[in-house]
Amino acid sequence: MSAQPADDLIDFALFALDHAADSVLPSGGPLVPFALLEKGGNRELIRFPGDLTEGIEKARQTIRASQDTDFAAVAWDGYLTVEGTRTDAVYVEAFKAGDTESLIFAQRYGKSERIGNAAMVGRGEPLF
């Protein structure tokens, strides 16, 4: 069983997820994938326009190449199926230096508003 995630990582992940959701509303999407890096309390957001898959991979590469990063996240647009209904959603995978896994969060959205609450939907490999 995995350990309870740290509050600071959850706060960072939800900040990135809020930014992702705010980027697609009220237009209804799509989101340009981005990397969010935090070093010593300073945050840098880098967008990767173009192909979705390539943008996500470039964001991951940017994170892996970063130096002295405390927190990192990659965000993308996709779909989430809840109770048999497929809905647009933004995703954020966030990681804290020294942890053994990343956390993946999602926020469903419609044409003009968020649907439900953000939720942790999985755990992944370390981002750096």
C-alpha positions as CSV (number, residue, x, y, z in Angstrom):
1,M,0.0,0.0,0.0
2,S,1.3,3.5,-0.9
3,A,2.0,6.1,1.7
4,Q,-0.4,9.0,2.2
5,P,0.7,11.8,-0.2
6,A,2.2,14.9,1.4
7,D,0.0,18.0,1.6
8,D,2.5,20.2,-0.2
9,L,2.5,17.8,-3.2
10,I,-1.3,17.7,-3.3
11,D,-1.4,21.6,-3.1
12,F,1.1,21.8,-6.0
13,A,-0.9,19.3,-8.0
14,L,-4.2,21.1,-7.4
15,F,-2.6,24.5,-8.3
16,A,-1.5,23.0,-11.7
17,L,-4.9,21.3,-12.2
18,D,-6.7,24.6,-11.4
19,H,-4.5,26.4,-14.0
20,A,-5.3,23.6,-16.5
21,A,-9.0,23.8,-15.9
22,D,-9.0,27.6,-16.1
23,S,-7.1,27.4,-19.4
24,V,-9.9,25.4,-21.1
25,L,-12.9,27.3,-19.6
26,P,-15.1,28.9,-20.7
27,S,-14.2,27.8,-24.3
28,G,-14.4,24.1,-23.5
29,G,-10.8,23.3,-24.5
30,P,-8.5,22.0,-25.7
31,L,-5.6,22.5,-23.3
32,V,-2.1,23.0,-24.6
33,P,0.1,20.5,-22.7
34,F,2.4,22.2,-20.2
35,A,5.1,21.5,-17.6
36,L,5.1,23.3,-14.3
37,L,8.4,23.4,-12.4
38,E,9.0,24.8,-8.9
39,K,12.5,25.5,-7.6
40,G,13.0,27.3,-4.3
41,G,9.4,28.6,-4.3
42,N,9.6,30.0,-7.8
43,R,7.3,28.5,-10.4
44,E,7.9,28.3,-14.2
45,L,5.2,27.2,-16.7
46,I,6.2,26.1,-20.1
47,R,3.6,25.2,-22.8
48,F,4.1,22.7,-25.6
49,P,1.8,23.5,-28.6
50,G,1.2,21.1,-31.4
51,D,0.6,17.4,-31.3
52,L,-0.9,16.3,-28.0
53,T,1.3,13.2,-27.6
54,E,4.5,15.1,-28.6
55,G,3.6,17.9,-26.3
56,I,3.2,15.6,-23.3
57,E,6.5,13.9,-24.1
58,K,8.3,17.3,-24.5
59,A,6.9,18.4,-21.1
60,R,8.3,15.2,-19.5
61,Q,11.7,15.7,-21.2
62,T,11.8,19.2,-19.9
63,I,11.1,18.0,-16.4
64,R,13.7,15.3,-16.6
65,A,16.3,17.8,-17.8
66,S,15.5,20.4,-15.0
67,Q,18.1,20.9,-12.2
68,D,17.4,21.3,-8.5
69,T,13.6,21.0,-9.0
70,D,11.5,20.7,-5.9
71,F,8.2,19.9,-7.6
72,A,7.2,19.2,-11.2
73,A,3.9,18.6,-13.0
74,V,2.8,17.8,-16.5
75,A,-0.7,18.7,-17.7
76,W,-2.8,17.5,-20.6
77,D,-6.3,17.3,-22.0
78,G,-8.1,14.0,-22.4
79,Y,-11.2,12.1,-21.4
80,L,-12.4,10.5,-18.1
81,T,-15.1,7.9,-17.9
82,V,-17.2,8.0,-14.7
83,E,-20.1,5.6,-14.2
84,G,-20.1,4.8,-17.9
85,T,-20.1,8.4,-19.1
86,R,-17.1,9.8,-21.0
87,T,-16.4,13.4,-20.3
88,D,-13.7,15.9,-21.3
89,A,-11.1,16.2,-18.5
90,V,-7.8,17.9,-17.8
91,Y,-5.1,15.8,-16.1
92,V,-2.1,16.6,-14.0
93,E,0.7,14.3,-13.0
94,A,2.7,15.8,-10.2
95,F,5.9,14.8,-8.5
96,K,7.9,15.9,-5.5
97,A,11.7,15.5,-5.3
98,G,12.6,12.5,-3.2
99,D,9.3,10.7,-3.6
100,T,9.0,7.2,-5.1
101,E,5.9,7.9,-7.3
102,S,3.9,10.6,-8.9
103,L,0.3,11.4,-8.3
104,I,-2.2,11.8,-11.2
105,F,-5.3,14.1,-10.8
106,A,-8.2,14.8,-13.1
107,Q,-10.9,17.5,-13.4
108,R,-13.8,16.9,-15.6
109,Y,-15.3,19.9,-17.5
110,G,-18.0,20.8,-19.9
111,K,-18.4,23.7,-22.4
112,S,-18.5,26.4,-19.7
113,E,-17.9,24.8,-16.2
114,R,-16.1,22.2,-14.2
115,I,-18.0,19.0,-13.6
116,G,-17.8,17.6,-10.1
117,N,-14.6,17.9,-7.9
118,A,-11.0,17.2,-8.8
119,A,-10.0,13.7,-8.0
120,M,-6.8,11.7,-7.7
121,V,-7.1,9.0,-10.3
122,G,-3.8,7.2,-10.1
123,R,-0.1,7.0,-9.3
124,G,2.8,6.9,-11.7
125,E,6.5,6.6,-12.0
126,P,8.8,9.5,-10.7
127,L,8.9,12.4,-13.2
128,F,12.6,13.1,-12.4
